Each structure stands twice: as C-alpha cells, then as structure tokens.
Amino acid sequence: MAIRDEFGLSKKRLDIGVWDMDASATVNVAHGLSGTEWQSIRRVQATIRNDGDLVYQNLESGTSTFTPDPMGMITNRDSTNIVLVRVTGGVFDSAAHSTAPGGNRGWVDFEYIAD
C-alpha cells in the first residue's frame, strides 16, 4: 500500500524475503510499479537484519562503478526489480546472515511518483 506525502511522493515498503547473504551476493526485490512509476523512484533504502533478529543495518544506494560500502549497497533498479548487493568478505558475507529470520531478511523502503 502506498501513502503520499506532502510533496506528492508515494511511499512503499517491500519485504526482501529469504536471502542467504552468506551464499548469494545479490537479491532482486520486485517493486511492482508501472512502466512509468519505476522511473520516478526516489530515496531508496534497505534495512537488513541478522539471523538472530538482534541487529538492523542499512544499505544505501550506490553504483557498481564506485567502491561500495564495506557491507553492500542498492546497485540499481529497473522496470521490474530493485537490486541489493552484499560485499564479498564484508559484514553480511557470514553465517550470521545465512537464514532470514521469519523468512524475511529485511525491507526496502522507497518513494516514487504514482501514476
């Protein structure tokens, strides 16, 4: 469900779902937006939680052409997905991030202009 703010931007939160970060460096999260809405996505952030559901950490937007955050980043979005990446040998590349608590590794929050 999207909620609009005072600037006309709609906000959306998505479950990341199951992501064994120790075994897989990337995950695609389907945003479910229309062909024009996805191009208006703004301020993307992802919250990652460890297997014990005791530590929450953020991933920020970045690009693969720059040195990524030591943990990972949100690399891009396309007409279907928002792509999250963890850094090999980084904080999330560990047994503490191998089994998503409750079947959900965390959340992706973003704002966009709704059709």
C-alpha positions, 0 to 999 in steps of 0.5 A, spaced: 500 500 500 502 506 498 501 513 502 503 520 499 506 525 502 506 532 502 510 533 496 506 528 492 511 522 493 508 515 494 511 511 499 512 503 499 515 498 503 517 491 500 519 485 504 526 482 501 524 475 503 529 469 504 536 471 502 542 467 504 547 473 504 552 468 506 551 464 499 548 469 494 551 476 493 545 479 490 537 479 491 532 482 486 526 485 490 520 486 485 517 493 486 511 492 482 510 499 479 508 501 472 512 502 466 512 509 468 512 509 476 519 505 476 522 511 473 520 516 478 523 512 484 526 516 489 530 515 496 531 508 496 533 504 502 534 497 505 534 495 512 537 488 513 537 484 519 541 478 522 539 471 523 538 472 530 533 478 529 538 482 534 541 487 529 538 492 523 543 495 518 542 499 512 544 499 505 544 505 501 544 506 494 550 506 490 553 504 483 557 498 481 562 503 478 564 506 485 567 502 491 561 500 495 560 500 502 564 495 506 557 491 507 553 492 500 549 497 497 542 498 492 546 497 485 540 499 481 533 498 479 529 497 473 522 496 470 521 490 474 526 489 480 530 493 485 537 490 486 541 489 493 548 487 493 552 484 499 560 485 499 564 479 498 568 478 505 564 484 508 559 484 514 553 480 511 558 475 507 557 470 514 553 465 517 550 470 521 546 472 515 545 465 512 537 464 514 532 470 514 529 470 520 521 469 519 523 468 512 524 475 511 531 478 511 529 485 511 525 491 507 526 496 502 523 502 503 522 507 497 518 513 494 516 514 487 511 518 483 504 514 482 501 514 476 
